[in-house]
Amino acid sequence: DNEYTRYEDTANSTGYGFVRFYNATSAAFSSYSDGVNYAASGESSSYDPRTLWKIRKRIRVLLDEDRPNSKLTDRMIDDATNDKQRDIAHQRLWSFYEYERSFSAVANQMAFDIPASVQKIYNATFRTQPLFPINYDAWKMFNWNINSSVAVPSYFCIWNRQLLLFQRPSTAAATTTLGAAITTTTATSCTVVASSGFKRGDYFRFIIDSEVIYATGSTATTFTGLLRGQEGTTAATHSNGATVAERDIVFTVHVEPTDLLDTQDRTTIPEVDVIAYGAAIDLAPLVEKMDLVDRFEKKYSTKLKELESKYALKQTAHFTRVKGAEEKLQNSLLLKNPNLYPSGITGT
C-alpha cells in the first residue's frame, strides 16, 4: 500500500541492478527493468549525460513534456534521437567516430566486404605495408587481361561496399593455434604453437573465434600485452587448440553511429545538447510547439559549430593532389615538391 518502495542493495558496490514488481494478490512478477547502474557519477553512471535515459529527459524538458500526460512516447524520442545522431555523423569527418577495422587475407581473393558499420575508409595496409588508393577506373585498367597474384598487393580501391586489392594476394593470412586455453576475459598473454608467421606494425593483430585481439609483444610461443575485444568485438574465453588467424589487412575508418536502444546506451557524440536540440526540432510539431522551432534551430546551429571547433579536425578531399605529372613516381611517391628550394645542385 506504500506510494513508493526504497530498496538499498548493500551486497553489491559495482555493476547493475534490475527492478521488477511483485503483485501480492496474484503472486506474479513483472518483467525486469533495464539495467540501473549503481555508480552515482562518472562515465559508467546512469546519470552520465550521454545515456539515452538522460537524453530523453533533456528533450522532454526542452519541449515542456516532462509530465505524466506527455504526448511523446519514449519510442518517438528514441527515433528522433537516433535520426539526429546519423545526421550529425554524416555532416563531416569527426574524430570521435574514427576507428580501425581489419580482415584476414584469403589466398587469391581480391574483394572483401566492408562492414555495414563503416561509413568511409581513410587508408589501408597489407601485412603492415601501406597500400596506395586508386579509383575504380584505374583498378579496372590494372586488371585488364591480367591473371596473376603477389605476396603483397600495391593498391586498393573502394567500390560497391567492397575493398578491392590489386594484385590478388597469393597466400592467406598466417594462422596458428592456441597452446593453452584463455580462461578469462582479462588475460593479457596467451600461449600459441608458434608466433613466427605474424608480422607486427603498431600491434600484432589476430582473431580467435569472434574476438579480435591486439598484442604489443611476442616470443616464439606467446603473445603478450594483449588488448582484448578490439574493433567492436567482445572479450571472451577460448579453448585450447582454437585457431588464431592474423588480421593482416588493416584499414582506418569513419564509422556509422550505433543506435541507442536501451536506457543505459551511450552516444559517442561528446556534446549531447546538439542531439537534444536537433531532435527537439523534429519533435516540436508532434506536440504543437512550432513556436519553439526557431529557437531550437539557432541553439542547434550554435552547438554544432562548437562541436566542429573541438572534434572536426579533418577535411574531406581526394587522395593525393598532384600539380604536375612529373611529381608522381610509381606508387604516388613524390619526386619533387615545387614549394621547396631546389635540391641536388653542386658547384665549385
Disulfide bonds with the S-S distance in Angstrom:
none
